[in-house]
């Protein structure tokens, strides 16, 4: 039990350190996602159908759009997501989230410091 508690503590502290060291990066071709050990991957800009600001609970937004929760991923660990990326149908976006490769996504919820920068690029 002690070993389990210690390993959980080490993982949590390591994850917090990695979150502080990582950031999202917008390049000419893609949005590079990096949130500690939780989530990483690349989202090609041509795979994004729309980028919207949100200020409502995720469940309500998904229900209003008719999107199943399994086709969405929240990649914002500490902050409330303020942006949703709506992906084009059939996009080949692959994210690694909590150690599992996620494909077949319809939307990605995340926190961006400057969502207008991404919106102007799409």
C-alpha positions in Angstrom: 0.0 0.0 0.0 2.9 2.3 0.8 4.6 1.6 -2.5 1.3 2.4 -4.3 0.9 5.7 -2.5 4.6 6.7 -3.2 4.4 5.8 -6.9 1.2 7.8 -7.2 2.8 10.8 -5.5 5.9 10.6 -7.8 3.6 10.3 -10.9 1.6 13.3 -9.8 4.6 15.5 -9.1 6.3 14.5 -12.3 3.1 15.2 -14.3 2.9 18.7 -12.7 6.5 19.4 -13.6 5.9 18.2 -17.2 2.8 20.4 -17.5 4.8 23.4 -16.4 7.5 22.6 -19.0 5.2 21.9 -21.9 2.9 24.1 -24.0 0.8 24.1 -27.1 2.7 25.4 -30.2 1.1 26.7 -33.4 3.2 26.0 -36.5 2.5 26.7 -40.1 1.0 23.2 -40.6 -0.3 22.1 -37.2 -1.2 22.7 -33.6 1.3 20.7 -31.4 -0.4 19.6 -28.2 1.7 18.9 -25.1 0.2 18.6 -21.6 2.6 16.8 -19.3 2.4 13.1 -19.4 -1.4 13.3 -20.0 -1.8 14.4 -23.6 0.5 14.9 -26.6 0.1 14.9 -30.4 -0.3 17.0 -33.5 -3.4 18.4 -35.0 -3.0 19.4 -38.7 -4.6 22.7 -39.4 -6.3 21.3 -42.5 -8.1 18.7 -40.3 -9.8 21.4 -38.3 -13.3 22.4 -39.6 -13.9 25.1 -37.0 -12.4 26.6 -33.8 -15.0 28.0 -31.4 -14.9 29.7 -28.0 -17.0 27.9 -25.4 -18.3 29.0 -22.0 -20.8 26.2 -21.2 -20.3 22.8 -19.7 -18.8 20.2 -22.1 -21.8 17.8 -21.7 -24.3 20.5 -22.6 -22.2 21.5 -25.7 -21.9 17.9 -26.8 -25.6 17.3 -26.3 -26.6 20.4 -28.2 -24.4 19.3 -31.2 -25.5 15.6 -31.0 -21.9 14.4 -30.5 -21.2 11.3 -28.4 -18.8 11.8 -25.5 -16.5 9.0 -26.7 -15.9 11.0 -29.9 -14.6 14.0 -27.9 -11.5 14.5 -25.7 -10.8 17.2 -23.1 -7.1 17.9 -23.1 -7.1 20.7 -20.5 -5.9 19.4 -17.2 -6.1 22.3 -14.8 -8.1 25.1 -16.5 -11.6 25.0 -17.8 -11.5 24.6 -21.6 -12.2 27.8 -23.4 -11.9 26.5 -27.0 -13.3 23.6 -29.0 -11.7 22.3 -32.2 -14.3 20.7 -34.4 -12.5 18.2 -36.7 -13.5 17.4 -40.3 -15.2 14.1 -40.7 -12.7 11.3 -41.5 -9.7 13.3 -40.2 -6.8 11.2 -39.2 -5.9 13.1 -36.0 -4.2 10.9 -33.5 -3.7 12.1 -29.9 -2.2 10.2 -27.0 -4.4 10.9 -24.0 -3.7 9.3 -20.6 -1.5 6.7 -22.3 -4.1 5.6 -24.9 -4.0 6.5 -28.6 -7.3 8.3 -29.5 -8.5 8.3 -33.1 -11.9 8.9 -34.7 -12.4 12.2 -32.8 -15.0 14.7 -33.7 -13.9 17.5 -31.4 -11.1 18.4 -28.9 -11.7 20.7 -25.9 -8.7 22.6 -24.7 -7.5 25.8 -23.0 -5.7 28.3 -25.2 -4.2 31.6 -24.1 -4.9 33.2 -27.4 -7.7 31.3 -29.2 -8.1 34.1 -31.7 -4.6 33.3 -33.1 -5.7 29.8 -34.1 -9.1 31.1 -35.3 -7.4 33.5 -37.7 -5.3 30.7 -39.1 -8.2 28.4 -39.9 
